[in-house]
Amino acid sequence: MKKTLYLKFMLAYFIFGVFCFIAVTVFVPNMTRERLIKEKAEALYSEATLISNTYASGLYTSETDLETVKTQLDALAVYLNSTIRIINPSGRLVLETQKPLNVEEVVIIDNFDPTAMGGSYYMVNTFFDTYSSNVLTVLAPITSNYMVKGYVAIHCDLGTIEASCNGLLRISYITLAIIMMLSVIILIFFTEIVYVPLRKITFATEQYAQGNMHYEFQVDSDDEIGYLAACLNYMAKQIAGTEDDQKKFVANVSHDFRSPLTSIRGFLEAMLDGTIPPEKHEHYLNIVLNETERLTKLTNGLLTLNNLNTKGMMLNRTDFNINDVIRATAASFEATCRSKTIAISLVLTGEEMYVNADLEKIQQVLYNLIDNAIKFSHHDSVIRVETSLKKNKLFISVKDTGIGIPKEDQKFIWDRFYKSDSSRGKDKKGTGLGLSIVKEIINCHNEHINVVSTEGVGSEFIFSLPLSKKSSEED
């Protein structure tokens, strides 16, 4: 996978920085300058209007003299840091602050046109070429008897406005620097909280894709990324466990197939090359036959487990008398029990007890449990098969007084091919699939099976079956 996510995020961060820089250096100065000019113009226009309504109007009505007005306006000009002019409509300059008053000198502003300002009350230019550089000018009319007698013009040097603008821009630049620093913190946060865990997850998936299902990683996070990492870890453990089970399964199958095949081949080769004399062929052929039966039993067990594990397997559920099935199954072991002088005691609830289940599969469960009980029981012992009712369930128990199952082995007895060390010497013909088949059949019925066992005392297997409607109505 191309490692571009972090580069894309860095590119986005760089583009963000560039746009912020352009906004601050291009758009913000112009907007700030225009805003300051407008505010300054509003303040100056208020002063110009005040002057036109007081000092200047008195000048044209002869209420005050020119020198008095000049003195007042000089003081006000210093306060406003501006130049104040009174101009006749013809463009003749009546007075100008910062210059001495000379009534004999006639100064005319060429092309003076108050209407050049349009609908605005201020303008930024050289004011009809009277200044060498642009100045901010406001113009207020002086009226008397509803006639315009002149104009008050206040000119402000743009240098002061530019200085104020630069001060505000410095604040904007500092703000931009702070924003960029904060965005670096966000970048670091993204790296530690998002990108680093994501890289761990990506590397883990690469390891899993290469078959290394035992690779473990940790993401300390309580958000969705942490949950994703935990799910991925769990998935890998499950797959690793499945692979281990498959390897163990193959090893067990290989072992259980190899032993009888080796025996069969050894005996047949010995008979062919004369190592075994002809008069003993029948004895060893019977051994070969027993080994083939063992292979057949192992193959059938594997097929049964495969069918039971198939999803969507349909059970042939019917209502049948479980007591009859228990009696018939126990009777099939008559010869085996006689050879070991073992008795099977049946303690059944009622003459008839109907359950709803798959008859053939439940019969196989009973056969496997009783067969195991006989294999691991001592001579001259009793195997007890008992049924009991509890609510709408029938519980069936198969109990022996044999060698029992060690406590540390009890959690493994349902595993395929598992044989406890104490059973290996006594049951060389066993496949280790019987209890696995029993467990799968009971699970397919959505029921439960448990074991209670004490080493040297015996074992008891108990499983449940649902009662049929017929038995429920009788109860």
Secondary structure, 3 states (H helix, E strand, C coil): CCCCHHHHHHHHHHHHHHHHHHHHHHHHHHHHHHHHHHHHHHHHHHHHHHHHHCHHHHHHCCCCCHHHHHHHHHHHHHHHCCEEEEECCCCEEEEECCCCCCCCCCCECCCCCHHHHCCCCEEEECCCCCCCCCEEEEEEEEEECCEEEEEEEEEEEHHHHHHHHHHHHHHHHHHHHHHHHHHHHHHHHHHHHHHHHHHHHHHHHHHHHCCCCCCCCCCCCCCHHHHHHHHHHHHHHHHHHHHHHHHHHHHHHHHHHHHHHHHHHHHHHHHHCCCCCHHHHHHHHHHHHHHHHHHHHHHHHHHHHHHHHCCCCCCCEEEEEHHHHHHHHHHCCHHHHHHCCCEEEEECCCCCCEEEEEHHHHHHHHHHHHHHHHHCCCCCCEEEEEEEEECCEEEEEEECCCCCCCHHHHHHCCCCCCCCHHHHCCCCCCCCCHHHHHHHHHHHCCCCEEEEEECCCEEEEEEEEEECHHHHHHC
